[in-house]
């Protein structure tokens, strides 16, 4: 801590001081407020933050007391509020309850189950190599702007059938939304343009990609539902994956012996990722809920339709939680949330992060931080736990590709021969059942194992 905390009427989560000292804030909240603390997530936007492990589980699993639908709460907010991009109502599984949420979640589960793990791993390696080749000869890189941030955008662009040229727009738009600053309105507009181009292209011509599969799913989503379910998948895939990769690299590079153990195979990359999911989860404060009625929750009175966020970062570090006596990186954590809204595609997120990290340290064998760990600056924002920059250095190396030339070919998730616009499309045939499996799918993309969480 650079300065002492005093007990406020509400803890401000949008300041540089909070970003740089999150764990100290959570400890102060726990000591003075118990498992639920009053917070201000943007100027004039107030709510509560659940910081206790058992309180978080109670909230995440209780669909009778709490709703995920923010419609009533959002009506009380100014239309230009910077937090509505992250918290405003949308017809997708993150902001709905019950059968409606289950219907949307089936679509997400089914479509991501079509992405074979070995295909996804190959795609991540290819994108990682292309990015590494851009800085390989310089011997230095910001591992956020040069690697961990663009990598998911290129991967998800490909998965959703977008060209690589759209990746930088996606990065800028989602970063603005996550930080919740004055530029959030501009970021929202840019993201809407991105989504408009994507939906427009796939409406004209389907492909072997997630967008087309979502559009053709037997749940028969409306155009608006298609849009907002893709918004969720793209948004949830980009920023959290960026921060998972970057936070893990920061952990490894801050401890030379630990980095050596991971890079030489004595410890699996998954071990480092697991430590980050518990100790520095990419989405620190999210899981927005609203009380259906006035309620007293773990000693705090919460009026109906008040915003209540879950601090996954604080709950993971709760001394009263089940992982308190476990070594760092072991034991339980809530980074994937819990209950009916737990992350449905953790398998894919873990695969992307671990593969990207492994490819980087395989190519840059002597990678090290270019600054001391205590000089790393946190990104401002109420929702994430992220670094602004991660400068690193290594021995320069030669590449076989020209600088500035993309290292990857066309989208591997679409046909190499573009069909004529008048050609009939043949979407996958779905089983008429309540399960998450499809009876058939495009050649080479047979359904893989289901995601780690149910729908």
Secondary structure, DSSP 8 states (H G I E B T S, - for coil): --S-----SSEESSSHHHHH-HHHHHHHHHHHHTTEEEEEEETTEEEEEE--HHHHHHHHH-TTTEE---HHHHHTS-TT-TTHHHHS--SSGGG--HHHHHHHHHHHHHHHHTS-HHHHHHHHHHHHHHHHHHHTTTTEEETIIIIIHHHHHHHHHHHTT--GGGHHHHHHHHHHHHHTSTTHHHHHHHHHHHHHHHHHHHHHS--SSHHHHHHT-TT---HHHHHHHHHHHHHHHHHHHHHHHHHHHHHHHT-HHHHHHHHTTSS-HHHHHHHHHHHS-SB-EEEEEEESS-EEETTEEE-TT-EEEEEHHHHHT-TTSTTTTS-TT-S---TT--GGGS-TTHHHHHHHHHHHHHHHHHHSTT-EESS-GGG--B---SSB--BS--EEE------SS-TTS-SS-S-TTS-SS---TTS--------SSSSS--S--STT----S--SS--
